[in-house]
């Protein structure tokens, strides 16, 4: 008996969402169970529908798609795949794909759409779930970390809010760059190895840079191209040493 997959769509553009639904009609095993046109409704819909496949617009009026995922991360205890899609091709060219995300460009090209669906089927049916209920319980300590500020105050930072870390050589410390564009200094004894071992999505690409893979779109001319709100950060270089490690670990094709 054929397996059917639940699909949900979050897109503030009604025509774009309708076009996506039309594309999905060619795949009878995929049933659109919910459509939301804003982030708040989308978050509620994800929890209600529990989709197998979520199409999520990168730029919603209230927040970025990555922020939507951050808000539901701890509620996801089923096997869900996320496809980001956007009208801005700067996020799309030769996008680095991994088991957690895929990308599409609006208006959706039929061939690209077919490739995404094929990848979903292979990934979903041959790989273990992205989110296991046991993992959600065991990773609660990874959802945030505490930083002691120069004033002596303590600040809690969500891991999903960190775009990358950069090393301030003049002060010999690492700084976390957040989605608010705020830079938060870490303690002097925090090392690159510690940051990378603390959360599996943190990957070192240069002696002075550690990125959050959830925001990486592509590597172009040995520089990282990141998703909003970090798309204006153009100086995150990838050194030869770390590029090889990155390719060995994450490159699929």
C-alpha angles and dihedrals in degrees: 000000000000120000116233124212128214115227129197128187129203112188130137091209108083095197091051092051091049091051090052091050089052090052091052092054087078088066109061092185090066115077120190103225099173145009125195128184099197137041098249094051089043093056091051091047093052091055092046101043098034092205126206090211125030124192106202127186111229095220118042122171095248101037145340121279090246089059091052090056091047091057094052099035096102091047095055110099098149135074106276129166121201127210115192115205132184145167092234112088092196086081093048115046109116089340116199104243126197138170092278103051144022130185139222132185123227124268087044116237112223095226093048090048091052090051092052092050091049091050090049092054093048093044096043096045099041105033130065119254119286091225123037119185089233090054091053090055095045097046098053088108089058096056093085143357135209126241125194108222124215088255090061093251120129122232126197114217125192114227090226089060093060114094096177146328124239128194116236100209094188090061096027094230138114121244126205114221110208135202087258087061088245116141115217120195118226127210119282094245093057108109133196090246091055093051093049093048093045094065126015093219092062108092128175114233099168139012087260102035138064116178135201103238091213088073098043116110103168147331111244125177088349092302128111118244109204135196121250134319087032096045091109093059100100102159101071100119126197113218122214092247095054096036090064091051090048093050094045092052104038111018110107104176 
